């Protein structure tokens, strides 16, 4: 039996002529407490890699993802980004979650390397350096933007802003309070409450004393339900009621038809007509067997912005990428991207939805709106839904 002849030099593939891959490094939780939440984020990065390579790569070079597991440990995430920077990573996408993103951002700023903060919404992530970290997700400070616009359009002047006493809710509420005052609205200091706020009796008394026209509550679905129960028991109805997590199915389960007309935020929906979203949702479902959620959209938006910056810069050099990102204004599946002076996402914010016939429908922004805003009806004007 004879062996096949070895290829001649002319026939052999010219490996040295093949373009070197671009290595994109990220540490994403694949184990530990955050692994389930981060799964969509990781999947979307892998989908993006597949799509870019199928289209010829970036700058004519294929993409290789160097995905590492931070074990849901923020300190470990920081160490992994240090290793990626010292190793062969050409580009960096941040981890999932604000604590891990803070550690990754510190490494990137220290090394003068651009990092796309895809899933670190806390303001402190963007506050620590000369500006190599660019946020593509919705910052916590933007969670009240839509409801303030709706309140002003509805003629609301006096607000009561409440927040559960935790880091995330505090940042959302305090940012919303500052934005309300800048708009000329009236609002006393944010009213913080602890777990098990009960019937919100002190807050109800304050709202009545101030003649507050709107309640803005930054807390969980159970607290939103407690507030609604307190309203009904006291025969009280503000002109507008917003509760951050009222789009959660748990809220509607707890209060039933009393959920009607409540406002809430929604970060993402695979059916929204944002740029490229229909194609992204279909491709994600085809590959992973389920529709993408908010974390997947965050990962895909981060990678999309990074790729566009590379194309515009025509280079992987950090200074050129930083300049491209600073001037970049584009659409993603999460909405518009535009970087503020400190790299904070300055364009997109979560959508505002209103519960109508047991389902959330978008009332803000205009580009996603499916219907107009309904008033929060007094209890004696409500009718049973059929």
N, C-alpha and C positions, 0 to 999 in steps of 0.2 A: 504494500500500500504506500503510495507516495504522499508526501506532505505538500500542501499548497505553497506555491512560491511566495516568498516575502515580497512586499511591494518595493518597487524601486524608489529612489529618492524623488523622482518626478511624480510617482503615484502616491507617495505617503502624504498624509494630511500635514499641512504646514501649521503645526500647533503654535509656533512662535508668532504667527501672523494673526491668530485669533485674538479679538479684543479682550483685555482683562475685565473680569466682572466688577461691577460696583457693589460693594458690600454695604448693606443697610443694617445697622445694629439696633437692637431693642431688647430690653428685659421686660417680659410680660409674665405675670403670674400663671403658672401651669400647675401649681400645687398650693396648698394652704387655703386660707379663708377666702381670698379674693379670686381664686381660680375660676369659679363658675361665672362670676361677673365679667372677668377678663377674657373669657373664651371667645366671645364675639369679636372683640378687639383684635385678638390674635388671628382669628379666621379671616377677618377683613384684610389684614396685612398680607396674608398668604394669597388671597384672591387678587389683590392689587399686583403682587409680584408676578403672578401667572399672566395677568392681562398685559402688563407692561412688556414682559418678555415676548409674549405672542405678537406684540406690535413692533418688535425690533429693539426693545430695551430703551435705556436712557443714554443720550449722547452716543448712540450706536453700540452701547455695551450692555450685556445682560445684567440683571439684578440678582444678587444672592442675598437672602435674608439670614442674618445671624441672630436668631431668637434664643434668648436665654431665660431660664426660669429663676425669678427672684424669690420664689417660695412665699409670696405675699408678705415679704419682709422689706420695709423701706430702706433700712440700713444696707441690707444685701443688695438692693437695687442700685444704690449709690456706688457700691464697690464694683458691681458688674459694669456700670457705665464707665467707671475709671478704667477697667480692663478693656472695654471696647475701644475707648479712646487711645489707650496705649497700644492696642493691637492693630487689627487691619480694617476696622470699620471706617468707611469713607463718609457715611451719612448716619445720622442718629434720629430715631423716633422715640419719644418718651414712653414711659411705662403706664400702667393703668392705676389711677388713683392719685390724689393730691400729695399724700405723704411720700410715696415713692417718687413722684415727679419732682418734688422739692429736692430730694437727694440727687436725682439725676441732673437737675438744672444746675445745682452747685458744681458738679463735676464739669459740665459743659461750659459754664461761664469761666471757671478757673482755667480751663484749657483753651478758651477762645474758639470753641467749636459750636456750630449751629445745632440746635436741638429743637425738633417740633414737639411741642407739648400738646399731645392729642387727647389726653384724658386726665389732666390735672386742673380742675376748675377753680381751686382756691387762689385768691389774690396773692398770697405769700409766695407762690411758685414763681410769679413774674417779678418779684420785688428784690431779687438778690444779686443783680449783676449789671454789667455794662450793656446788655441787650443782644445776646446770642440765642435766647430762648423765645420761641414764637408759639403762641397759644392758638389752637384751632378749634377747641371745644367751647361750649358756652360757659363763660365765667359765672361764678356764683353772684357776682355783682350785677349781672344782667337779668336775674330771675324776676325782678319786679318791673322791668322796663315796659312790657306789653300792658300789664294791668294799669300802670300809671297813665299810659296813653288812652286807654279805654275809659278810665275814670274821668280824665279831663274832658274827653269828647262827650261824656254823659252829663257834664255839668257838676260833677262831684268836686267839692272843695275841701271838706274836712274828713280826714282819714284817722283810723285807729290801726296801728301796725303792731302785731303780736308775733312772738317767736319763742319756740322751745329753746331752753337754755343749753344749746350745744353749739359747737364751733361752726358747723355748716349753716344752721338756721340763723345764728347771730350775724354772720357775714351777709347773708342774703337780706335780712331785715334792716340792718344798719345801712347797707348800701341803698336800699329802696327808700329808707327814710331821708337820707341825704339828697337823693334824686328828687323826692317829692318836694322838699323845701326849695330846691333850685327851680322847680317848676312853679313856685308860688302857691303850692298847696299847704294846708294847715295840718299839722300832725304833732301830737305831744311826743315825748321820748318813747322809744320802742318799749312795749310791755313784755317782759320776759316771764315765762312760766316754766315750772319744772314738770317732771313726769307726773301723770295722774292729775292733770289740772282740774278735773271734775266738771262742775257746771259753769265755770267761767263767770261766777257771780261778780267778783270785783271788776272784771273787765266790762261786763254788761253795765254796771253802775257808772263806770267812767264814760263809756260810750254814750250813755243817755245824758250824762252831765255835759258832755262836750258837744252833744247833738251831732255825733259822727255820722257821716253819710255812707261810709264804706269801712268794712273790716278786711284787712289783709293779714292772713295768718300763715306764717312760715313754720310748718310742723308736719306731723305725720297724718295718715288717714284717720286713725282713731281719734286724734285730737280734733280734727275737722268734724268728725261725727259728733263728738261731745259738744262742740260749739253749736252745731245745728240743733241738737236736742235742747240746749239751753235757750236758743232763740225761740223755739216753738213753745217751750214751757212758759217763757216770759212774754209770749205774744209780741215778740220783737223781730223786726226785719229791717236791716240796713238797705240802702238803695242798691248796694253792690256788695257781694260777699265773695272773697277770693281765699282759697286755701290751697297751698302749694301742691299737696298730694291728693286732692279730691278727684283726680282722674283715675286713681287707683281703684280697682274693682272692689277692694275691701270697704271703701267709703260708701259706695252704693249698696253693698250688702248690709252694712250696719244701719243705714238710715232709710233705705228704700226710696220711695217717691219724694221724700223730703230732700233728696239730693238735688232736685231740679233747680236750675238756674245758678248753681254754684260754679264759680270760675276756678280754674286750676292751670298748671303748666304741663306741657308735654314737650319733651326734648326732640322726639323723632317719631316718624311713622313711615313704614315702607310704601304707603300709598300716596304720600305727599308729592306734589309736582316740583320738587326741588331739582336742580340741574343734575342730570345723570342718575336720578334716584330709581326710576323704573328699571333701567338696565342693570344697575347695581343690585337691586332687590331680586331680580330674576336670576342673575348670575350667582348670587349668594345662595339662593334657595336651591338652584340646580346642583351646586357643589356640596352644600352642607345639609340639605334636606329640611331646612326651616327658614322662615323669613328673618331678615336681620333686625336686631333691636338697636337701641341707642348706642350701646358700646361698640357694636360693629360699625355703625355709621361714623362714630368718632375715629375709629382706626382708619377707615377708608378715606375720610376727609383729611386726616393728618397726612397720609401717604400721597393723596392727590395734590395737596398744597406743596409738599416737598418736591414732587416730580415737576410741577410747573415752575417752581423756583429754579431748579436745576436747568430746565430747558431755557429759561430766560437768561440765566447767568451764563450758560454755555460752559460751565465749569463746576468743579466740586470744591473750589477754594473757598474757605469759610468767609472771607471778606466779601467775595462776589455774591455768595449765597445770602449773606446778611443784607446786602444792598438790594438784592432782588426781592427778598421777603418784605423788606421795609416799604417798598413801593408797590407791592402786589395787592391787587383787588380783584377777587375772582369768586365764582360760585362753586359750592360743593353740595354734597347730599345733605349737609346740615344747614345749608343756607349760605349767605355771603361770608367771605373771609376778607378781613382787612386788619392789619396790625396797628395798634395804638403805639404811642411813643415808647412804652416799655415792653412792647411785644404782646400785650394783652389783645385777645380777640375783641375788636371794636365794632364789628358789624352785626353778627348774628346773635340772637337771643332765643330762649325757648319760646315756643308758641303758647298762646293762651287759648284754652278750650273752655266751653261751657257745657254743663250737663243738660241735655235735652232729651226727654223720653228715655232716660236711662243710659244715654250714650254721649260721649264727649264729641263736640263738634268745634272746629276751629273758628274763633272770632277775631284773632289777631295772629300774625300780621296780614295785611291786605292780600299779599301774594299767595297765602294759603287759606284764606278765609272761605268757609263754606256757608256761612249764614251771618246775619246781624246779631248784635248783642241784645238779649232780652233783659228786662229789669228783674231784680230779685223780689218776687211778688210777696206782699203781706200774706200771712197765713190764712186769713179769712177770704182771700181772693183765689186761693189755689183749688184746683179741681182734680179728682182722681183721674189718673191716666187709664185709658182703656187698653 
